[in-house]
């Protein structure tokens, strides 16, 4: 690699060697490691985007890792490379008090749990919170098979290049301990998002973490080279929890004592209406095939009937259900109503199919038998109330699920 001086790799060197740097990724790593100023890094990464050129739109490869480890790189530049490809929207949609409570809780050093019913924007807000409080984050979605090893780590077989007769073992880091390692290696505030933790056994997966939260000097695990991993003050832990089928009172007391619990539930009427209006205007504003005001009324009636009950249906509330699901409906309609092979010739049916695709399955997913009856009745009533739209597909999906439940109940009785 040619340099114009012995003091390090200068901006002039970078410009002179640009063709080589575009061809050889190792040369880019060397240039970053020996850069004499941040100007060199900004030229290579912000202006020439050589990390994207060599490593694609996302991920942390050798070039981005070199930037993250560079003492010349600013926090903003590190954030740029570690979040390449991140599509988290900038605009925060949750109520203002929720945002302030969550940001304050993170500043206290407590892990944060964002909890509430489906569709309240917990996962999106968790990512936004992480990007505002930290430089980067990793997202891990819980499963029923999760154990403490998924959080803290443990010993696992080293299968690469080994034969069954000579299996060796090594330390595998978990979600939280991997986050600690990134915080240390890159000298950045970093966040670990544990999404939908109610899918797992919370008391089991968090057992070792509870002790570490109480005692920050507690070693969670040691790496193969003897590095002790403890919780770091620059590591933030953000969890999301779907409370559709359980309450805070049902949680293990250990988590409510050690985590900051921030609720995302009810949106003020005007805030919710603003969300609906913005999604309809941004996705459907230039498509004249459906009445946007009528669609807004449908959204409001559907949301109100699910959450509070409605005059059209004879029963009360079905369940807690957030407004974020309706954005998917508008995106579906945007695509469906601009393609002659889709629903340009049947816009009223497109609305029903959008609800059948994005709203009803999410309701049925956490519904007990009486709620399934309510869902079916609710969409039959909406179909009659909104004559401009064909909500039959939504009602029929609920009806089929209801019949399946009845058959299953009948088989149990026999």
Secondary structure by P-SEA (a helix, b strand, c coil): ccccccccccaaaaaaaaaaaaccaaaaaaaaaacccaaaaaaacccccccccccccccccaaaaaaaacccccaaaaaaaaaccccccccccccaaaaaaaaaaaaaccbbbbccccccaaaaaaaaaaaaacccbbbbbbcccccccccbbbbbbbcccccccbbbbbbbbcaaaaaaaaaaaaccbbbbbbcccccccccccaaaaaaaaaccccccccccccccccccccbbbbbbbbccccccccccccccccbbbbbbccccaaaaaaaaaaaaaacccccccccaaaaaaaaaaaaaaacccccccccccccccccaaaaaaaaaaaaaaaccccccccaaaaaaaaaaccccccccccccaaaaaaaaaaaaaaaaacccccaaaaaaaaaaaaaaaaaaaaaaac
